[in-house]
Amino acid sequence: MKKIVPDPPHLTLIQTSSLPADLIPPDALAVANDLLLSIHQALNDYCHTHPTAPALNKLRNAAHSANTASALITHALTGM
């Protein structure tokens, strides 16, 4: 008897980046802060150049979240 429904495809996770084994926490936080600032800037630029884009509030919330996370990382780095 033939199967009516085929087996689902097997997903293979691909690791796209890796972190150096000797990365110390303050450096990791500094790099994470830079990435969050870049995300915030890119989202803000998009929101300003596409004011009528759908789901703009979600993008603004994401930009605000990235900015807040960046501020928290900066605070943590200053206290180290």
Jmol script that loads the backbone (N, CA, C; Angstrom):
load data "model"
ATOM      1  N   MET A   1       0.828  -1.179   0.000  1.00  0.00           N
ATOM      2  CA  MET A   1       0.000   0.000   0.000  1.00  0.00           C
ATOM      3  C   MET A   1       0.878   1.249   0.000  1.00  0.00           C
ATOM      4  N   LYS A   2       0.551   2.191  -0.867  1.00  0.00           N
ATOM      5  CA  LYS A   2       1.332   3.418  -0.976  1.00  0.00           C
ATOM      6  C   LYS A   2       0.971   4.406   0.132  1.00  0.00           C
ATOM      7  N   LYS A   3       1.998   5.165   0.537  1.00  0.00           N
ATOM      8  CA  LYS A   3       1.748   6.225   1.504  1.00  0.00           C
ATOM      9  C   LYS A   3       1.018   7.368   0.814  1.00  0.00           C
ATOM     10  N   ILE A   4       0.012   7.896   1.468  1.00  0.00           N
ATOM     11  CA  ILE A   4      -0.714   9.031   0.896  1.00  0.00           C
ATOM     12  C   ILE A   4       0.040  10.336   1.168  1.00  0.00           C
ATOM     13  N   VAL A   5       0.631  10.417   2.350  1.00  0.00           N
ATOM     14  CA  VAL A   5       1.355  11.631   2.737  1.00  0.00           C
ATOM     15  C   VAL A   5       2.844  11.311   2.788  1.00  0.00           C
ATOM     16  N   PRO A   6       3.672  12.088   2.105  1.00  0.00           N
ATOM     17  CA  PRO A   6       5.114  11.824   2.138  1.00  0.00           C
ATOM     18  C   PRO A   6       5.718  12.211   3.491  1.00  0.00           C
ATOM     19  N   ASP A   7       6.883  11.668   3.782  1.00  0.00           N
ATOM     20  CA  ASP A   7       7.590  12.035   5.005  1.00  0.00           C
ATOM     21  C   ASP A   7       7.993  13.503   4.922  1.00  0.00           C
ATOM     22  N   PRO A   8       7.981  14.206   6.056  1.00  0.00           N
ATOM     23  CA  PRO A   8       8.411  15.611   6.036  1.00  0.00           C
ATOM     24  C   PRO A   8       9.909  15.707   5.766  1.00  0.00           C
ATOM     25  N   PRO A   9      10.350  16.818   5.205  1.00  0.00           N
ATOM     26  CA  PRO A   9      11.787  16.966   4.948  1.00  0.00           C
ATOM     27  C   PRO A   9      12.563  17.057   6.267  1.00  0.00           C
ATOM     28  N   HIS A  10      13.784  16.601   6.237  1.00  0.00           N
ATOM     29  CA  HIS A  10      14.644  16.688   7.412  1.00  0.00           C
ATOM     30  C   HIS A  10      15.364  18.024   7.381  1.00  0.00           C
ATOM     31  N   LEU A  11      15.274  18.751   8.489  1.00  0.00           N
ATOM     32  CA  LEU A  11      15.928  20.053   8.574  1.00  0.00           C
ATOM     33  C   LEU A  11      17.338  19.879   9.108  1.00  0.00           C
ATOM     34  N   THR A  12      18.262  20.547   8.473  1.00  0.00           N
ATOM     35  CA  THR A  12      19.640  20.552   8.928  1.00  0.00           C
ATOM     36  C   THR A  12      19.993  21.974   9.325  1.00  0.00           C
ATOM     37  N   LEU A  13      20.348  22.151  10.588  1.00  0.00           N
ATOM     38  CA  LEU A  13      20.716  23.486  11.048  1.00  0.00           C
ATOM     39  C   LEU A  13      22.141  23.791  10.621  1.00  0.00           C
ATOM     40  N   ILE A  14      22.318  24.973  10.082  1.00  0.00           N
ATOM     41  CA  ILE A  14      23.626  25.411   9.616  1.00  0.00           C
ATOM     42  C   ILE A  14      24.099  26.531  10.526  1.00  0.00           C
ATOM     43  N   GLN A  15      25.249  26.362  11.104  1.00  0.00           N
ATOM     44  CA  GLN A  15      25.806  27.410  11.953  1.00  0.00           C
ATOM     45  C   GLN A  15      26.435  28.462  11.056  1.00  0.00           C
ATOM     46  N   THR A  16      25.928  29.701  11.155  1.00  0.00           N
ATOM     47  CA  THR A  16      26.384  30.743  10.255  1.00  0.00           C
ATOM     48  C   THR A  16      27.551  31.548  10.802  1.00  0.00           C
ATOM     49  N   SER A  17      27.732  31.512  12.110  1.00  0.00           N
ATOM     50  CA  SER A  17      28.861  32.246  12.679  1.00  0.00           C
ATOM     51  C   SER A  17      29.336  31.520  13.925  1.00  0.00           C
ATOM     52  N   SER A  18      30.544  31.816  14.322  1.00  0.00           N
ATOM     53  CA  SER A  18      31.073  31.222  15.539  1.00  0.00           C
ATOM     54  C   SER A  18      31.824  32.293  16.309  1.00  0.00           C
ATOM     55  N   LEU A  19      31.942  32.067  17.580  1.00  0.00           N
ATOM     56  CA  LEU A  19      32.635  33.026  18.440  1.00  0.00           C
ATOM     57  C   LEU A  19      34.000  32.467  18.805  1.00  0.00           C
ATOM     58  N   PRO A  20      34.981  33.342  18.912  1.00  0.00           N
ATOM     59  CA  PRO A  20      36.305  32.873  19.325  1.00  0.00           C
ATOM     60  C   PRO A  20      36.252  32.302  20.740  1.00  0.00           C
ATOM     61  N   ALA A  21      36.992  31.252  20.982  1.00  0.00           N
ATOM     62  CA  ALA A  21      36.995  30.605  22.295  1.00  0.00           C
ATOM     63  C   ALA A  21      37.576  31.504  23.379  1.00  0.00           C
ATOM     64  N   ASP A  22      38.457  32.425  22.999  1.00  0.00           N
ATOM     65  CA  ASP A  22      39.114  33.283  23.991  1.00  0.00           C
ATOM     66  C   ASP A  22      38.433  34.645  24.146  1.00  0.00           C
ATOM     67  N   LEU A  23      37.180  34.775  23.702  1.00  0.00           N
ATOM     68  CA  LEU A  23      36.455  36.040  23.805  1.00  0.00           C
ATOM     69  C   LEU A  23      36.061  36.273  25.258  1.00  0.00           C
ATOM     70  N   ILE A  24      36.538  37.385  25.824  1.00  0.00           N
ATOM     71  CA  ILE A  24      36.230  37.680  27.226  1.00  0.00           C
ATOM     72  C   ILE A  24      34.900  38.435  27.305  1.00  0.00           C
ATOM     73  N   PRO A  25      34.178  38.297  28.423  1.00  0.00           N
ATOM     74  CA  PRO A  25      32.843  38.897  28.541  1.00  0.00           C
ATOM     75  C   PRO A  25      32.767  40.396  28.230  1.00  0.00           C
ATOM     76  N   PRO A  26      33.699  41.235  28.698  1.00  0.00           N
ATOM     77  CA  PRO A  26      33.579  42.659  28.359  1.00  0.00           C
ATOM     78  C   PRO A  26      33.669  42.917  26.850  1.00  0.00           C
ATOM     79  N   ASP A  27      34.515  42.167  26.154  1.00  0.00           N
ATOM     80  CA  ASP A  27      34.617  42.324  24.703  1.00  0.00           C
ATOM     81  C   ASP A  27      33.339  41.836  24.015  1.00  0.00           C
ATOM     82  N   ALA A  28      32.784  40.728  24.520  1.00  0.00           N
ATOM     83  CA  ALA A  28      31.538  40.217  23.950  1.00  0.00           C
ATOM     84  C   ALA A  28      30.415  41.236  24.130  1.00  0.00           C
ATOM     85  N   LEU A  29      30.354  41.854  25.292  1.00  0.00           N
ATOM     86  CA  LEU A  29      29.337  42.876  25.536  1.00  0.00           C
ATOM     87  C   LEU A  29      29.539  44.084  24.629  1.00  0.00           C
ATOM     88  N   ALA A  30      30.781  44.480  24.418  1.00  0.00           N
ATOM     89  CA  ALA A  30      31.062  45.626  23.555  1.00  0.00           C
ATOM     90  C   ALA A  30      30.642  45.349  22.117  1.00  0.00           C
ATOM     91  N   VAL A  31      30.910  44.147  21.624  1.00  0.00           N
ATOM     92  CA  VAL A  31      30.517  43.782  20.265  1.00  0.00           C
ATOM     93  C   VAL A  31      28.995  43.691  20.161  1.00  0.00           C
ATOM     94  N   ALA A  32      28.357  43.102  21.178  1.00  0.00           N
ATOM     95  CA  ALA A  32      26.891  43.025  21.189  1.00  0.00           C
ATOM     96  C   ALA A  32      26.286  44.424  21.181  1.00  0.00           C
ATOM     97  N   ASN A  33      26.888  45.337  21.916  1.00  0.00           N
ATOM     98  CA  ASN A  33      26.414  46.721  21.948  1.00  0.00           C
ATOM     99  C   ASN A  33      26.520  47.358  20.566  1.00  0.00           C
ATOM    100  N   ASP A  34      27.632  47.154  19.896  1.00  0.00           N
ATOM    101  CA  ASP A  34      27.793  47.697  18.539  1.00  0.00           C
ATOM    102  C   ASP A  34      26.757  47.123  17.577  1.00  0.00           C
ATOM    103  N   LEU A  35      26.490  45.825  17.699  1.00  0.00           N
ATOM    104  CA  LEU A  35      25.482  45.197  16.830  1.00  0.00           C
ATOM    105  C   LEU A  35      24.092  45.775  17.097  1.00  0.00           C
ATOM    106  N   LEU A  36      23.752  45.950  18.365  1.00  0.00           N
ATOM    107  CA  LEU A  36      22.447  46.514  18.704  1.00  0.00           C
ATOM    108  C   LEU A  36      22.315  47.952  18.206  1.00  0.00           C
ATOM    109  N   LEU A  37      23.385  48.725  18.311  1.00  0.00           N
ATOM    110  CA  LEU A  37      23.339  50.095  17.798  1.00  0.00           C
ATOM    111  C   LEU A  37      23.150  50.102  16.280  1.00  0.00           C
ATOM    112  N   SER A  38      23.772  49.156  15.590  1.00  0.00           N
ATOM    113  CA  SER A  38      23.601  49.057  14.141  1.00  0.00           C
ATOM    114  C   SER A  38      22.163  48.678  13.786  1.00  0.00           C
ATOM    115  N   ILE A  39      21.588  47.742  14.543  1.00  0.00           N
ATOM    116  CA  ILE A  39      20.189  47.362  14.314  1.00  0.00           C
ATOM    117  C   ILE A  39      19.282  48.559  14.535  1.00  0.00           C
ATOM    118  N   HIS A  40      19.505  49.269  15.620  1.00  0.00           N
ATOM    119  CA  HIS A  40      18.694  50.452  15.932  1.00  0.00           C
ATOM    120  C   HIS A  40      18.782  51.482  14.814  1.00  0.00           C
ATOM    121  N   GLN A  41      19.979  51.748  14.340  1.00  0.00           N
ATOM    122  CA  GLN A  41      20.168  52.745  13.285  1.00  0.00           C
ATOM    123  C   GLN A  41      19.507  52.311  11.981  1.00  0.00           C
ATOM    124  N   ALA A  42      19.664  51.037  11.618  1.00  0.00           N
ATOM    125  CA  ALA A  42      19.065  50.544  10.367  1.00  0.00           C
ATOM    126  C   ALA A  42      17.542  50.618  10.423  1.00  0.00           C
ATOM    127  N   LEU A  43      16.963  50.228  11.551  1.00  0.00           N
ATOM    128  CA  LEU A  43      15.509  50.292  11.683  1.00  0.00           C
ATOM    129  C   LEU A  43      15.013  51.740  11.661  1.00  0.00           C
ATOM    130  N   ASN A  44      15.721  52.623  12.355  1.00  0.00           N
ATOM    131  CA  ASN A  44      15.337  54.034  12.341  1.00  0.00           C
ATOM    132  C   ASN A  44      15.424  54.620  10.934  1.00  0.00           C
ATOM    133  N   ASP A  45      16.487  54.307  10.225  1.00  0.00           N
ATOM    134  CA  ASP A  45      16.633  54.805   8.853  1.00  0.00           C
ATOM    135  C   ASP A  45      15.483  54.322   7.979  1.00  0.00           C
ATOM    136  N   TYR A  46      15.127  53.042   8.106  1.00  0.00           N
ATOM    137  CA  TYR A  46      14.033  52.497   7.311  1.00  0.00           C
ATOM    138  C   TYR A  46      12.718  53.193   7.660  1.00  0.00           C
ATOM    139  N   CYS A  47      12.456  53.374   8.945  1.00  0.00           N
ATOM    140  CA  CYS A  47      11.201  54.016   9.370  1.00  0.00           C
ATOM    141  C   CYS A  47      11.103  55.445   8.842  1.00  0.00           C
ATOM    142  N   HIS A  48      12.224  56.153   8.803  1.00  0.00           N
ATOM    143  CA  HIS A  48      12.202  57.538   8.323  1.00  0.00           C
ATOM    144  C   HIS A  48      12.084  57.635   6.805  1.00  0.00           C
ATOM    145  N   THR A  49      12.635  56.653   6.082  1.00  0.00           N
ATOM    146  CA  THR A  49      12.568  56.717   4.620  1.00  0.00           C
ATOM    147  C   THR A  49      11.322  56.051   4.049  1.00  0.00           C
ATOM    148  N   HIS A  50      10.619  55.249   4.862  1.00  0.00           N
ATOM    149  CA  HIS A  50       9.386  54.584   4.428  1.00  0.00           C
ATOM    150  C   HIS A  50       8.275  54.844   5.452  1.00  0.00           C
ATOM    151  N   PRO A  51       7.817  56.092   5.582  1.00  0.00           N
ATOM    152  CA  PRO A  51       6.851  56.429   6.635  1.00  0.00           C
ATOM    153  C   PRO A  51       5.487  55.761   6.481  1.00  0.00           C
ATOM    154  N   THR A  52       5.174  55.236   5.303  1.00  0.00           N
ATOM    155  CA  THR A  52       3.865  54.590   5.111  1.00  0.00           C
ATOM    156  C   THR A  52       3.976  53.066   5.016  1.00  0.00           C
ATOM    157  N   ALA A  53       5.113  52.513   5.361  1.00  0.00           N
ATOM    158  CA  ALA A  53       5.302  51.060   5.277  1.00  0.00           C
ATOM    159  C   ALA A  53       4.384  50.346   6.265  1.00  0.00           C
ATOM    160  N   PRO A  54       3.904  49.153   5.881  1.00  0.00           N
ATOM    161  CA  PRO A  54       3.064  48.396   6.813  1.00  0.00           C
ATOM    162  C   PRO A  54       3.887  47.922   8.021  1.00  0.00           C
ATOM    163  N   ALA A  55       3.227  47.766   9.134  1.00  0.00           N
ATOM    164  CA  ALA A  55       3.844  47.284  10.380  1.00  0.00           C
ATOM    165  C   ALA A  55       4.967  48.183  10.867  1.00  0.00           C
ATOM    166  N   LEU A  56       4.855  49.470  10.598  1.00  0.00           N
ATOM    167  CA  LEU A  56       5.903  50.413  11.007  1.00  0.00           C
ATOM    168  C   LEU A  56       6.037  50.474  12.526  1.00  0.00           C
ATOM    169  N   ASN A  57       4.933  50.326  13.242  1.00  0.00           N
ATOM    170  CA  ASN A  57       5.001  50.359  14.705  1.00  0.00           C
ATOM    171  C   ASN A  57       5.829  49.207  15.250  1.00  0.00           C
ATOM    172  N   LYS A  58       5.747  48.040  14.614  1.00  0.00           N
ATOM    173  CA  LYS A  58       6.553  46.898  15.048  1.00  0.00           C
ATOM    174  C   LYS A  58       8.035  47.185  14.846  1.00  0.00           C
ATOM    175  N   LEU A  59       8.359  47.828  13.731  1.00  0.00           N
ATOM    176  CA  LEU A  59       9.758  48.172  13.478  1.00  0.00           C
ATOM    177  C   LEU A  59      10.253  49.209  14.470  1.00  0.00           C
ATOM    178  N   ARG A  60       9.401  50.186  14.771  1.00  0.00           N
ATOM    179  CA  ARG A  60       9.786  51.196  15.772  1.00  0.00           C
ATOM    180  C   ARG A  60       9.988  50.555  17.141  1.00  0.00           C
ATOM    181  N   ASN A  61       9.128  49.608  17.503  1.00  0.00           N
ATOM    182  CA  ASN A  61       9.286  48.906  18.778  1.00  0.00           C
ATOM    183  C   ASN A  61      10.589  48.106  18.801  1.00  0.00           C
ATOM    184  N   ALA A  62      10.928  47.481  17.681  1.00  0.00           N
ATOM    185  CA  ALA A  62      12.183  46.730  17.600  1.00  0.00           C
ATOM    186  C   ALA A  62      13.377  47.666  17.741  1.00  0.00           C
ATOM    187  N   ALA A  63      13.297  48.831  17.104  1.00  0.00           N
ATOM    188  CA  ALA A  63      14.381  49.816  17.221  1.00  0.00           C
ATOM    189  C   ALA A  63      14.515  50.285  18.661  1.00  0.00           C
ATOM    190  N   HIS A  64      13.385  50.528  19.310  1.00  0.00           N
ATOM    191  CA  HIS A  64      13.414  50.975  20.705  1.00  0.00           C
ATOM    192  C   HIS A  64      13.995  49.879  21.603  1.00  0.00           C
ATOM    193  N   SER A  65      13.622  48.623  21.348  1.00  0.00           N
ATOM    194  CA  SER A  65      14.148  47.507  22.139  1.00  0.00           C
ATOM    195  C   SER A  65      15.660  47.372  21.960  1.00  0.00           C
ATOM    196  N   ALA A  66      16.128  47.513  20.730  1.00  0.00           N
ATOM    197  CA  ALA A  66      17.572  47.441  20.474  1.00  0.00           C
ATOM    198  C   ALA A  66      18.298  48.575  21.186  1.00  0.00           C
ATOM    199  N   ASN A  67      17.704  49.762  21.167  1.00  0.00           N
ATOM    200  CA  ASN A  67      18.311  50.907  21.830  1.00  0.00           C
ATOM    201  C   ASN A  67      18.343  50.704  23.348  1.00  0.00           C
ATOM    202  N   THR A  68      17.275  50.167  23.911  1.00  0.00           N
ATOM    203  CA  THR A  68      17.223  49.913  25.349  1.00  0.00           C
ATOM    204  C   THR A  68      18.240  48.845  25.738  1.00  0.00           C
ATOM    205  N   ALA A  69      18.335  47.773  24.959  1.00  0.00           N
ATOM    206  CA  ALA A  69      19.322  46.727  25.237  1.00  0.00           C
ATOM    207  C   ALA A  69      20.736  47.283  25.168  1.00  0.00           C
ATOM    208  N   SER A  70      20.978  48.158  24.212  1.00  0.00           N
ATOM    209  CA  SER A  70      22.291  48.789  24.091  1.00  0.00           C
ATOM    210  C   SER A  70      22.602  49.630  25.325  1.00  0.00           C
ATOM    211  N   ALA A  71      21.612  50.366  25.810  1.00  0.00           N
ATOM    212  CA  ALA A  71      21.815  51.187  27.014  1.00  0.00           C
ATOM    213  C   ALA A  71      22.117  50.303  28.227  1.00  0.00           C
ATOM    214  N   LEU A  72      21.436  49.165  28.323  1.00  0.00           N
ATOM    215  CA  LEU A  72      21.699  48.245  29.438  1.00  0.00           C
ATOM    216  C   LEU A  72      23.109  47.662  29.361  1.00  0.00           C
ATOM    217  N   ILE A  73      23.551  47.337  28.161  1.00  0.00           N
ATOM    218  CA  ILE A  73      24.914  46.816  27.999  1.00  0.00           C
ATOM    219  C   ILE A  73      25.935  47.887  28.354  1.00  0.00           C
ATOM    220  N   THR A  74      25.700  49.110  27.905  1.00  0.00           N
ATOM    221  CA  THR A  74      26.610  50.209  28.248  1.00  0.00           C
ATOM    222  C   THR A  74      26.681  50.394  29.754  1.00  0.00           C
ATOM    223  N   HIS A  75      25.530  50.323  30.411  1.00  0.00           N
ATOM    224  CA  HIS A  75      25.498  50.434  31.872  1.00  0.00           C
ATOM    225  C   HIS A  75      26.310  49.306  32.524  1.00  0.00           C
ATOM    226  N   ALA A  76      26.132  48.086  32.014  1.00  0.00           N
ATOM    227  CA  ALA A  76      26.868  46.948  32.575  1.00  0.00           C
ATOM    228  C   ALA A  76      28.377  47.094  32.371  1.00  0.00           C
ATOM    229  N   LEU A  77      28.755  47.578  31.186  1.00  0.00           N
ATOM    230  CA  LEU A  77      30.186  47.758  30.901  1.00  0.00           C
ATOM    231  C   LEU A  77      30.797  48.852  31.771  1.00  0.00           C
ATOM    232  N   THR A  78      30.022  49.891  32.063  1.00  0.00           N
ATOM    233  CA  THR A  78      30.548  50.984  32.890  1.00  0.00           C
ATOM    234  C   THR A  78      30.737  50.522  34.328  1.00  0.00           C
ATOM    235  N   GLY A  79      29.926  49.587  34.762  1.00  0.00           N
ATOM    236  CA  GLY A  79      30.024  49.105  36.122  1.00  0.00           C
ATOM    237  C   GLY A  79      31.070  48.034  36.329  1.00  0.00           C
ATOM    238  N   MET A  80      31.710  47.558  35.252  1.00  0.00           N
ATOM    239  CA  MET A  80      32.720  46.494  35.387  1.00  0.00           C
ATOM    240  C   MET A  80      34.037  47.058  35.863  1.00  0.00           C
TER     241      MET A  80
END
end "model"
wireframe off; spacefill off
backbone 0.3
color backbone group
